Amino acid sequence: RILVVDDEPDIVALVVYHLAKAGYKVSSASTGTDALALAKRDRPSLVVLDLMLPGMSGFDVLGKLREE
């Protein structure tokens, strides 16, 4: 399971498409808050994380993921 986090829909669509085509189960989020909720629910093995997110930066998301 891979979680893709980015606020640019075109980038998310492209990354999700190629990962799914390669056989991965992929979920996506456009905000840090949504990413944390999905990570808690899905427990991804890998997170592709944009650093420039609205509201909560990718660094903040990473810090919270590491805490958990």
FIKOLZA-1660 file (N, C-alpha, C; in steps of 0.1 Angstrom, whole numbers, plus 5000, padded with zeros to 4 digits):
% residues 68
   i   px   py   pz ch aa at
   1 5008 4988 5000  A  R  N
   1 5000 5000 5000  A  R CA
   1 5009 5012 5000  A  R  C
   2 5006 5022 4991  A  I  N
   2 5013 5034 4990  A  I CA
   2 5003 5046 4991  A  I  C
   3 5007 5056 4999  A  L  N
   3 4999 5068 5001  A  L CA
   3 5006 5079 4994  A  L  C
   4 4999 5086 4984  A  V  N
   4 5004 5097 4977  A  V CA
   4 4998 5110 4982  A  V  C
   5 5006 5120 4987  A  V  N
   5 5001 5132 4993  A  V CA
   5 5006 5144 4985  A  V  C
   6 4997 5151 4978  A  D  N
   6 5000 5163 4971  A  D CA
   6 4988 5171 4968  A  D  C
   7 4989 5184 4968  A  D  N
   7 4977 5193 4966  A  D CA
   7 4975 5196 4951  A  D  C
   8 4983 5191 4942  A  E  N
   8 4982 5193 4928  A  E CA
   8 4975 5181 4922  A  E  C
   9 4962 5182 4918  A  P  N
   9 4955 5170 4913  A  P CA
   9 4961 5163 4901  A  P  C
  10 4967 5171 4892  A  D  N
  10 4974 5165 4880  A  D CA
  10 4986 5156 4884  A  D  C
  11 4993 5161 4894  A  I  N
  11 5005 5153 4899  A  I CA
  11 5000 5140 4905  A  I  C
  12 4990 5142 4914  A  V  N
  12 4985 5130 4921  A  V CA
  12 4980 5120 4911  A  V  C
  13 4972 5124 4901  A  A  N
  13 4966 5115 4891  A  A CA
  13 4977 5108 4884  A  A  C
  14 4988 5115 4880  A  L  N
  14 4999 5109 4872  A  L CA
  14 5006 5098 4881  A  L  C
  15 5010 5102 4893  A  V  N
  15 5017 5093 4902  A  V CA
  15 5008 5081 4905  A  V  C
  16 4996 5083 4909  A  V  N
  16 4987 5072 4912  A  V CA
  16 4985 5063 4900  A  V  C
  17 4983 5068 4889  A  Y  N
  17 4981 5060 4877  A  Y CA
  17 4993 5051 4875  A  Y  C
  18 5005 5056 4875  A  H  N
  18 5017 5048 4873  A  H CA
  18 5020 5037 4884  A  H  C
  19 5017 5041 4896  A  L  N
  19 5019 5031 4907  A  L CA
  19 5008 5020 4906  A  L  C
  20 4996 5024 4903  A  A  N
  20 4985 5014 4902  A  A CA
  20 4988 5005 4890  A  A  C
  21 4993 5011 4879  A  K  N
  21 4996 5003 4867  A  K CA
  21 5007 4993 4870  A  K  C
  22 5016 4996 4879  A  A  N
  22 5027 4987 4883  A  A CA
  22 5023 4977 4893  A  A  C
  23 5010 4977 4897  A  G  N
  23 5005 4967 4906  A  G CA
  23 5003 4971 4921  A  G  C
  24 5006 4983 4924  A  Y  N
  24 5005 4987 4938  A  Y CA
  24 4991 4992 4942  A  Y  C
  25 4987 4990 4954  A  K  N
  25 4975 4995 4959  A  K CA
  25 4978 5010 4964  A  K  C
  26 4971 5019 4959  A  V  N
  26 4974 5033 4961  A  V CA
  26 4962 5041 4966  A  V  C
  27 4965 5049 4976  A  S  N
  27 4955 5059 4981  A  S CA
  27 4961 5073 4980  A  S  C
  28 4953 5083 4981  A  S  N
  28 4958 5096 4979  A  S CA
  28 4951 5106 4988  A  S  C
  29 4958 5117 4992  A  A  N
  29 4953 5128 5000  A  A CA
  29 4958 5141 4994  A  A  C
  30 4951 5152 4997  A  S  N
  30 4955 5165 4992  A  S CA
  30 4959 5174 5003  A  S  C
  31 4956 5170 5016  A  T  N
  31 4960 5178 5027  A  T CA
  31 4967 5170 5037  A  T  C
  32 4975 5176 5046  A  G  N
  32 4982 5169 5057  A  G CA
  32 4972 5162 5066  A  G  C
  33 4961 5168 5069  A  T  N
  33 4951 5162 5078  A  T CA
  33 4945 5150 5072  A  T  C
  34 4942 5150 5060  A  D  N
  34 4936 5138 5053  A  D CA
  34 4947 5128 5052  A  D  C
  35 4959 5131 5049  A  A  N
  35 4970 5122 5049  A  A CA
  35 4972 5114 5062  A  A  C
  36 4972 5121 5073  A  L  N
  36 4973 5115 5086  A  L CA
  36 4962 5105 5088  A  L  C
  37 4950 5109 5085  A  A  N
  37 4938 5100 5087  A  A CA
  37 4939 5088 5079  A  A  C
  38 4943 5089 5066  A  L  N
  38 4945 5078 5057  A  L CA
  38 4956 5069 5062  A  L  C
  39 4967 5075 5066  A  A  N
  39 4979 5067 5071  A  A CA
  39 4975 5059 5083  A  A  C
  40 4967 5065 5092  A  K  N
  40 4963 5057 5104  A  K CA
  40 4953 5046 5100  A  K  C
  41 4945 5048 5090  A  R  N
  41 4935 5038 5086  A  R CA
  41 4942 5027 5078  A  R  C
  42 4950 5031 5068  A  D  N
  42 4955 5021 5058  A  D CA
  42 4969 5016 5061  A  D  C
  43 4976 5022 5070  A  R  N
  43 4990 5018 5074  A  R CA
  43 4999 5015 5061  A  R  C
  44 5001 5025 5053  A  P  N
  44 5009 5023 5041  A  P CA
  44 5023 5019 5044  A  P  C
  45 5029 5012 5034  A  S  N
  45 5043 5009 5035  A  S CA
  45 5052 5020 5031  A  S  C
  46 5047 5029 5022  A  L  N
  46 5054 5040 5016  A  L CA
  46 5045 5052 5015  A  L  C
  47 5051 5064 5018  A  V  N
  47 5043 5076 5016  A  V CA
  47 5051 5085 5007  A  V  C
  48 5045 5089 4995  A  V  N
  48 5051 5099 4986  A  V CA
  48 5045 5112 4990  A  V  C
  49 5053 5121 4996  A  L  N
  49 5048 5133 5003  A  L CA
  49 5054 5146 4998  A  L  C
  50 5045 5155 4994  A  D  N
  50 5048 5168 4989  A  D CA
  50 5051 5176 5002  A  D  C
  51 5062 5184 5001  A  L  N
  51 5065 5192 5013  A  L CA
  51 5057 5205 5014  A  L  C
  52 5052 5211 5003  A  M  N
  52 5045 5223 5003  A  M CA
  52 5030 5221 5002  A  M  C
  53 5024 5217 5013  A  L  N
  53 5010 5214 5014  A  L CA
  53 5003 5226 5021  A  L  C
  54 4990 5228 5018  A  P  N
  54 4983 5239 5024  A  P CA
  54 4980 5236 5039  A  P  C
  55 4981 5245 5047  A  G  N
  55 4978 5243 5062  A  G CA
  55 4988 5237 5070  A  G  C
  56 4992 5224 5066  A  M  N
  56 5002 5217 5074  A  M CA
  56 5013 5212 5064  A  M  C
  57 5025 5216 5066  A  S  N
  57 5036 5213 5057  A  S CA
  57 5038 5198 5057  A  S  C
  58 5045 5193 5046  A  G  N
  58 5049 5179 5045  A  G CA
  58 5058 5175 5057  A  G  C
  59 5067 5185 5061  A  F  N
  59 5075 5182 5073  A  F CA
  59 5067 5180 5085  A  F  C
  60 5056 5187 5087  A  D  N
  60 5048 5185 5099  A  D CA
  60 5041 5171 5098  A  D  C
  61 5036 5168 5086  A  V  N
  61 5030 5155 5084  A  V CA
  61 5040 5144 5087  A  V  C
  62 5052 5145 5082  A  L  N
  62 5062 5135 5085  A  L CA
  62 5065 5134 5100  A  L  C
  63 5066 5145 5107  A  G  N
  63 5069 5144 5121  A  G CA
  63 5058 5137 5129  A  G  C
  64 5045 5140 5125  A  K  N
  64 5034 5133 5131  A  K CA
  64 5034 5118 5128  A  K  C
  65 5037 5115 5116  A  L  N
  65 5038 5100 5112  A  L CA
  65 5048 5093 5120  A  L  C
  66 5060 5100 5122  A  R  N
  66 5071 5093 5130  A  R CA
  66 5067 5092 5144  A  R  C
  67 5059 5101 5150  A  E  N
  67 5055 5100 5164  A  E CA
  67 5046 5088 5166  A  E  C
  68 5038 5084 5156  A  E  N
  68 5029 5073 5157  A  E CA
  68 5036 5060 5152  A  E  C
% end
